[in-house]
Amino acid sequence: MATWLTTQTRKSSGFLLALPAIFWLGLFFILPLIFVFVISFMSRGSGGAAALPFTTEQYERVFTVYGGILKDSVWIAFVTTVICLAAGYPLAFYIKTRRTSFARQFALFMVILPFWTNFLVRTYAWRMLLGREGTINSILLDLGLVDRPLPLLGTSGAVMLGLVYGFLPFMVLPIYASVERFDFRMAEAAADLGANAWNTFWRVVFPMTLPGVIAGCILVFVPSIGTFVTADLLGGRQGQMIGSSISEQFLGSGNMPLGAALSTVMMSMVIISLIVYARFADGKKGK
């Protein structure tokens, strides 16, 4: 009886301690999502506001009118994630293999240093670098490598470049955390058993660091889909993404229900990604 009372008291105490966080999440996260979901099924009223009756017209427009933008957003986010993984994975190992603790800490400091500057300011800096009269074109023209300025700004490539620059640390840090826990004696044992460097990497190193890779991919892919500042400033119409389309619908005399439908579709994509990651992580723990 005493044990049962103690257990129940601990459960009640844990719930009471979590109650402020539950209230905060319910009020400022779950409730707004419910509002957005309901508005997405409403009709466009005066000035773009939501109005009755309920309809599925907005979702039809999402997959017809905005289907191309959805595909482009997924593609740009996917390529950004792949580039960040290709650059971040070896960088994480490079940081881990530094001989002194000071060298590792300094390398990590350099990775997170861009966060000390506002993201909007950093994006405007890329506009100055990639513009027709920007730094890159000026150097190429002065060296005689091109006859006219290259159209670097206002392209999907410029958007990917800005996203890779902005989200690369989100890939490096989770992978570094996995590499930090990796026992390199396992790689040495695989080599002693006759495995070459390629087999050692794919059958020992990569599977052991895969949780960090998956976490990094989620942390890069999810915000890359919904970004609109980078797409607006570096891509313009050529690099428009779903985040930019949502922003347009909620500003001025846009279409609030359509913006809510776009937001719901984007959130669904994010939730699916998180579910896949959660199931994968549980599967890895089970093994």
The 8 nearest C-alpha neighbors of each residue, nearest first, counted from 0:
[[1, 3, 2, 4, 5, 6, 7, 8],
 [0, 2, 4, 3, 5, 6, 7, 8],
 [1, 3, 5, 0, 4, 6, 7, 8],
 [2, 4, 0, 6, 1, 5, 7, 8],
 [5, 3, 1, 7, 6, 2, 8, 0],
 [4, 6, 2, 8, 3, 7, 1, 9],
 [7, 5, 3, 9, 8, 4, 2, 10],
 [6, 8, 10, 4, 9, 5, 11, 3],
 [9, 7, 11, 5, 6, 10, 12, 4],
 [8, 10, 12, 6, 7, 11, 13, 5],
 [11, 9, 7, 13, 12, 8, 14, 6],
 [12, 10, 8, 14, 13, 9, 7, 15],
 [11, 13, 9, 15, 10, 14, 8, 16],
 [12, 14, 10, 16, 11, 15, 9, 17],
 [13, 15, 17, 11, 16, 12, 18, 10],
 [16, 14, 18, 12, 17, 13, 11, 19],
 [15, 17, 13, 14, 18, 12, 19, 20],
 [16, 18, 14, 15, 20, 19, 21, 13],
 [17, 19, 21, 15, 20, 16, 14, 22],
 [20, 18, 22, 21, 17, 23, 16, 15],
 [19, 21, 23, 22, 17, 18, 24, 16],
 [22, 20, 18, 24, 19, 23, 25, 17],
 [23, 21, 19, 25, 20, 24, 26, 18],
 [22, 24, 20, 26, 21, 25, 27, 19],
 [25, 23, 28, 21, 27, 22, 26, 20],
 [24, 26, 29, 22, 23, 28, 27, 30],
 [27, 25, 23, 30, 24, 28, 22, 29],
 [26, 28, 24, 25, 23, 30, 31, 29],
 [29, 27, 24, 25, 31, 30, 26, 32],
 [28, 30, 25, 32, 31, 24, 33, 26],
 [29, 31, 33, 32, 26, 28, 25, 27],
 [32, 30, 34, 33, 29, 28, 35, 27],
 [33, 31, 35, 29, 30, 34, 36, 28],
 [32, 34, 36, 30, 31, 35, 37, 29],
 [35, 33, 31, 37, 32, 36, 38, 30],
 [34, 36, 32, 38, 259, 33, 37, 39],
 [35, 37, 33, 39, 34, 38, 32, 263],
 [38, 36, 34, 39, 35, 40, 33, 41],
 [39, 37, 35, 41, 40, 256, 36, 34],
 [38, 40, 260, 256, 259, 36, 37, 41],
 [41, 39, 54, 53, 38, 55, 37, 256],
 [42, 40, 53, 38, 39, 54, 51, 50],
 [43, 41, 50, 51, 49, 52, 53, 44],
 [44, 42, 49, 47, 50, 48, 254, 256],
 [43, 45, 48, 50, 49, 47, 42, 46],
 [46, 44, 47, 48, 43, 49, 50, 252],
 [45, 47, 252, 48, 44, 253, 251, 254],
 [46, 48, 254, 253, 252, 44, 45, 43],
 [49, 47, 44, 255, 46, 45, 43, 50],
 [48, 50, 43, 44, 256, 42, 41, 255],
 [51, 49, 44, 42, 41, 43, 52, 48],
 [52, 50, 53, 41, 42, 49, 44, 43],
 [51, 53, 41, 42, 54, 50, 40, 43],
 [54, 52, 41, 40, 51, 42, 55, 50],
 [53, 55, 40, 56, 41, 42, 52, 57],
 [56, 54, 57, 58, 40, 59, 53, 41],
 [55, 57, 59, 54, 58, 60, 40, 42],
 [56, 58, 257, 60, 59, 55, 260, 61],
 [59, 57, 61, 60, 56, 55, 260, 62],
 [60, 58, 56, 57, 61, 62, 63, 55],
 [59, 61, 63, 57, 64, 58, 62, 56],
 [62, 60, 58, 65, 59, 63, 64, 66],
 [61, 63, 66, 60, 59, 65, 64, 58],
 [62, 64, 60, 66, 65, 61, 59, 67],
 [65, 63, 60, 66, 61, 62, 67, 59],
 [66, 64, 61, 68, 67, 63, 62, 69],
 [65, 67, 62, 69, 63, 68, 64, 61],
 [68, 66, 70, 69, 65, 71, 64, 63],
 [67, 69, 71, 65, 70, 66, 240, 72],
 [70, 68, 66, 72, 67, 71, 241, 65],
 [69, 71, 67, 73, 72, 68, 74, 66],
 [70, 72, 68, 74, 69, 73, 75, 67],
 [73, 71, 240, 69, 75, 70, 74, 224],
 [74, 72, 76, 70, 71, 75, 77, 224],
 [73, 75, 71, 77, 72, 76, 70, 78],
 [74, 76, 72, 78, 77, 73, 71, 79],
 [75, 77, 79, 223, 73, 220, 74, 224],
 [78, 76, 74, 80, 79, 75, 73, 81],
 [79, 77, 81, 75, 80, 76, 74, 82],
 [80, 78, 76, 82, 77, 81, 163, 159],
 [79, 81, 77, 83, 78, 82, 220, 219],
 [80, 82, 84, 78, 83, 79, 85, 77],
 [83, 81, 85, 79, 84, 80, 78, 86],
 [82, 84, 80, 86, 167, 81, 87, 85],
 [85, 83, 87, 81, 82, 86, 88, 80],
 [86, 84, 82, 83, 87, 88, 81, 89],
 [85, 87, 83, 84, 88, 82, 89, 90],
 [86, 88, 171, 90, 84, 83, 89, 85],
 [87, 89, 91, 90, 84, 86, 85, 174],
 [90, 88, 92, 91, 87, 93, 86, 85],
 [89, 91, 93, 87, 88, 92, 94, 86],
 [92, 90, 175, 94, 88, 93, 89, 171],
 [93, 91, 95, 89, 94, 90, 96, 88],
 [92, 94, 90, 96, 91, 95, 89, 97],
 [93, 95, 91, 92, 103, 96, 97, 106],
 [94, 96, 92, 93, 97, 91, 103, 179],
 [97, 95, 93, 94, 92, 98, 103, 91],
 [98, 96, 94, 95, 103, 99, 102, 93],
 [99, 97, 96, 100, 102, 103, 95, 101],
 [100, 98, 102, 101, 97, 103, 104, 96],
 [99, 101, 103, 102, 104, 98, 97, 105],
 [100, 102, 104, 99, 103, 105, 106, 98],
 [103, 101, 105, 99, 100, 104, 97, 106],
 [104, 102, 106, 100, 105, 94, 101, 97],
 [103, 105, 101, 107, 106, 102, 108, 100],
 [104, 106, 108, 102, 103, 107, 101, 109],
 [107, 105, 109, 103, 108, 104, 102, 94],
 [108, 106, 110, 104, 109, 105, 103, 111],
 [107, 109, 105, 106, 111, 110, 112, 104],
 [108, 110, 112, 106, 107, 111, 105, 113],
 [111, 109, 107, 108, 112, 168, 106, 113],
 [110, 112, 108, 109, 113, 114, 168, 107],
 [111, 113, 109, 114, 110, 115, 108, 116],
 [114, 112, 115, 111, 116, 110, 109, 165],
 [115, 113, 116, 112, 111, 117, 118, 165],
 [114, 116, 113, 112, 117, 111, 118, 121],
 [117, 115, 114, 113, 118, 121, 120, 112],
 [116, 118, 120, 119, 121, 115, 114, 113],
 [119, 117, 121, 120, 122, 116, 114, 165],
 [118, 120, 122, 121, 117, 123, 228, 229],
 [121, 119, 123, 117, 122, 118, 124, 116],
 [122, 120, 124, 118, 119, 123, 117, 125],
 [121, 123, 119, 125, 124, 120, 118, 229],
 [124, 122, 126, 120, 125, 121, 119, 127],
 [123, 125, 121, 127, 122, 126, 120, 128],
 [124, 126, 128, 122, 127, 123, 129, 121],
 [127, 125, 123, 129, 124, 128, 130, 233],
 [126, 128, 133, 124, 125, 130, 129, 123],
 [127, 129, 134, 133, 125, 126, 135, 130],
 [128, 130, 126, 152, 151, 133, 127, 125],
 [131, 129, 133, 132, 127, 152, 126, 128],
 [132, 130, 148, 133, 136, 149, 150, 129],
 [133, 131, 130, 136, 137, 134, 148, 127],
 [134, 132, 130, 128, 127, 131, 129, 136],
 [133, 135, 128, 137, 136, 138, 127, 132],
 [136, 134, 138, 137, 128, 133, 129, 139],
 [135, 137, 139, 138, 148, 133, 134, 140],
 [136, 138, 134, 140, 135, 139, 133, 141],
 [137, 139, 141, 135, 136, 140, 142, 134],
 [138, 140, 136, 142, 144, 137, 141, 145],
 [141, 139, 143, 137, 142, 138, 145, 136],
 [142, 140, 138, 143, 139, 137, 144, 136],
 [143, 141, 139, 140, 144, 138, 145, 137],
 [142, 144, 140, 141, 145, 139, 146, 138],
 [143, 145, 139, 142, 140, 146, 141, 138],
 [146, 144, 143, 140, 147, 139, 148, 149],
 [147, 145, 140, 143, 144, 148, 139, 149],
 [146, 148, 145, 149, 140, 136, 131, 139],
 [149, 147, 131, 136, 150, 146, 145, 140],
 [148, 150, 151, 147, 136, 131, 145, 152],
 [151, 149, 152, 148, 131, 153, 130, 154],
 [152, 150, 129, 149, 157, 154, 153, 130],
 [151, 153, 129, 130, 154, 150, 233, 157],
 [152, 154, 234, 235, 233, 237, 238, 151],
 [155, 153, 234, 156, 157, 237, 238, 152],
 [156, 154, 238, 158, 157, 234, 159, 237],
 [155, 157, 159, 154, 158, 160, 151, 234],
 [156, 158, 160, 154, 155, 159, 233, 152],
 [157, 159, 155, 161, 156, 160, 234, 233],
 [160, 158, 162, 156, 161, 157, 79, 163],
 [159, 161, 157, 163, 158, 162, 156, 164],
 [160, 162, 164, 158, 159, 163, 165, 157],
 [163, 161, 165, 159, 164, 160, 166, 158],
 [164, 162, 160, 166, 167, 165, 161, 79],
 [163, 165, 161, 162, 167, 166, 160, 168],
 [164, 166, 162, 163, 167, 161, 118, 168],
 [165, 167, 169, 163, 168, 164, 219, 162],
 [166, 168, 170, 83, 169, 163, 164, 165],
 [169, 167, 171, 170, 166, 110, 172, 111],
 [170, 168, 166, 167, 171, 172, 215, 218],
 [171, 169, 215, 168, 167, 172, 87, 173],
 [170, 172, 87, 168, 174, 91, 169, 173],
 [171, 173, 175, 174, 170, 169, 168, 176],
 [174, 172, 211, 176, 175, 215, 171, 170],
 [175, 173, 211, 177, 176, 171, 172, 212],
 [174, 176, 91, 178, 172, 177, 173, 179],
 [175, 177, 173, 179, 174, 178, 172, 180],
 [178, 176, 174, 208, 211, 180, 179, 175],
 [177, 179, 175, 181, 180, 176, 208, 174],
 [178, 180, 176, 177, 181, 175, 95, 182],
 [181, 179, 177, 178, 182, 176, 208, 175],
 [180, 182, 178, 179, 183, 177, 207, 208],
 [183, 181, 184, 185, 180, 186, 179, 178],
 [184, 182, 185, 186, 181, 187, 204, 188],
 [183, 185, 187, 182, 186, 188, 189, 181],
 [184, 186, 188, 183, 187, 182, 189, 203],
 [187, 185, 189, 183, 188, 184, 199, 190],
 [186, 188, 184, 190, 185, 189, 191, 183],
 [187, 189, 185, 191, 186, 190, 184, 192],
 [190, 188, 186, 192, 191, 187, 194, 199],
 [189, 191, 194, 187, 193, 192, 188, 186],
 [192, 190, 188, 193, 189, 187, 194, 186],
 [193, 191, 189, 190, 194, 188, 187, 195],
 [192, 194, 190, 191, 195, 189, 188, 199],
 [195, 193, 190, 189, 198, 199, 192, 196],
 [194, 196, 198, 197, 199, 190, 193, 189],
 [195, 197, 199, 198, 200, 194, 190, 201],
 [198, 196, 200, 199, 195, 201, 194, 202],
 [199, 197, 201, 200, 195, 196, 202, 194],
 [200, 198, 196, 203, 197, 202, 201, 194],
 [199, 201, 204, 197, 198, 203, 205, 202],
 [200, 202, 198, 205, 199, 203, 204, 197],
 [203, 201, 199, 198, 200, 204, 206, 205],
 [204, 202, 199, 200, 206, 201, 205, 207],
 [203, 205, 200, 207, 206, 201, 208, 202],
 [204, 206, 208, 201, 207, 200, 209, 203],
 [207, 205, 209, 208, 204, 203, 202, 201],
 [206, 208, 204, 205, 209, 203, 181, 210],
 [207, 209, 177, 205, 206, 211, 210, 178],
 [208, 210, 212, 206, 211, 207, 205, 213],
 [211, 209, 213, 212, 208, 214, 280, 177],
 [210, 212, 174, 173, 214, 177, 209, 213],
 [211, 213, 209, 215, 210, 214, 174, 216],
 [214, 212, 216, 210, 215, 211, 209, 217],
 [213, 215, 211, 217, 216, 212, 210, 218],
 [216, 214, 170, 218, 212, 213, 217, 173],
 [217, 215, 213, 219, 214, 218, 220, 80],
 [216, 218, 220, 214, 219, 215, 221, 213],
 [219, 217, 215, 216, 220, 221, 169, 214],
 [220, 218, 216, 217, 221, 80, 166, 222],
 [219, 221, 223, 217, 76, 80, 216, 222],
 [220, 222, 223, 224, 219, 217, 269, 218],
 [223, 221, 225, 224, 220, 219, 226, 218],
 [224, 222, 76, 220, 226, 221, 225, 219],
 [225, 223, 222, 76, 221, 72, 226, 73],
 [226, 224, 242, 222, 223, 241, 227, 221],
 [227, 225, 242, 223, 224, 222, 228, 229],
 [226, 228, 243, 242, 230, 229, 231, 225],
 [229, 227, 231, 230, 226, 232, 119, 243],
 [228, 230, 232, 231, 227, 233, 158, 122],
 [229, 231, 234, 227, 228, 233, 158, 239],
 [232, 230, 235, 228, 229, 234, 233, 227],
 [233, 231, 229, 230, 234, 228, 235, 126],
 [234, 232, 153, 158, 230, 229, 157, 231],
 [233, 235, 238, 153, 230, 154, 158, 237],
 [234, 236, 231, 153, 237, 238, 239, 233],
 [237, 235, 239, 238, 234, 153, 231, 154],
 [236, 238, 154, 235, 234, 239, 153, 155],
 [237, 239, 234, 155, 154, 236, 235, 230],
 [240, 238, 236, 230, 237, 235, 243, 234],
 [241, 239, 72, 243, 242, 68, 230, 238],
 [240, 242, 244, 243, 69, 72, 68, 245],
 [241, 243, 225, 227, 245, 226, 244, 240],
 [244, 242, 227, 246, 241, 240, 245, 239],
 [245, 243, 241, 247, 246, 242, 248, 240],
 [246, 244, 258, 242, 248, 247, 243, 241],
 [245, 247, 243, 244, 249, 248, 242, 250],
 [246, 248, 244, 250, 245, 249, 243, 253],
 [249, 247, 253, 254, 258, 245, 246, 250],
 [248, 250, 255, 246, 247, 253, 258, 245],
 [251, 249, 247, 248, 253, 246, 252, 255],
 [250, 252, 253, 249, 248, 247, 46, 47],
 [253, 251, 46, 47, 250, 254, 248, 249],
 [254, 252, 248, 47, 251, 249, 250, 255],
 [253, 255, 47, 248, 257, 256, 43, 258],
 [254, 256, 258, 249, 257, 48, 47, 248],
 [257, 255, 39, 259, 38, 258, 254, 49],
 [258, 256, 260, 57, 254, 259, 255, 261],
 [257, 259, 245, 255, 248, 261, 256, 260],
 [258, 260, 39, 262, 256, 257, 35, 261],
 [261, 259, 39, 257, 263, 262, 258, 58],
 [262, 260, 258, 264, 259, 263, 265, 257],
 [261, 263, 259, 265, 260, 264, 266, 258],
 [264, 262, 260, 266, 265, 261, 267, 259],
 [265, 263, 267, 261, 266, 262, 260, 268],
 [264, 266, 262, 268, 267, 263, 261, 269],
 [267, 265, 269, 263, 268, 264, 262, 270],
 [266, 268, 264, 270, 269, 265, 263, 271],
 [269, 267, 265, 271, 266, 270, 272, 264],
 [268, 270, 266, 272, 267, 271, 221, 273],
 [271, 269, 273, 267, 272, 268, 266, 274],
 [272, 270, 274, 268, 273, 269, 267, 275],
 [273, 271, 269, 275, 270, 274, 276, 268],
 [272, 274, 276, 270, 275, 271, 277, 269],
 [275, 273, 277, 271, 276, 272, 278, 270],
 [274, 276, 272, 278, 273, 277, 279, 271],
 [275, 277, 273, 279, 274, 278, 280, 272],
 [278, 276, 274, 280, 279, 275, 273, 281],
 [279, 277, 281, 275, 280, 276, 282, 274],
 [278, 280, 282, 276, 277, 281, 275, 283],
 [279, 281, 277, 283, 282, 278, 276, 284],
 [282, 280, 284, 278, 283, 279, 285, 277],
 [283, 281, 279, 285, 280, 284, 278, 286],
 [282, 284, 280, 286, 285, 281, 279, 210],
 [285, 283, 281, 286, 282, 280, 279, 278],
 [286, 284, 282, 283, 281, 280, 279, 278],
 [285, 283, 284, 282, 281, 280, 279, 206]]
